[in-house]
Amino acid sequence: MNSDNRLSVKKREAPKQKKAPVKKAKEAKDPNKVKRPTSAFFVFMQY
């Protein structure tokens, strides 16, 4: 038996570099957008 086969270390390939993700243009935030749904109290007050 050849002990060299048992002690050999498998070499890995160099890790591949990941490409940087393409950044998309951000949409302008609407300052008048509702932040939360209407509470039950305000729904009651509308009628």
Order of alpha helices (4+ residues) and beta strands (2+ residues): alpha-alpha
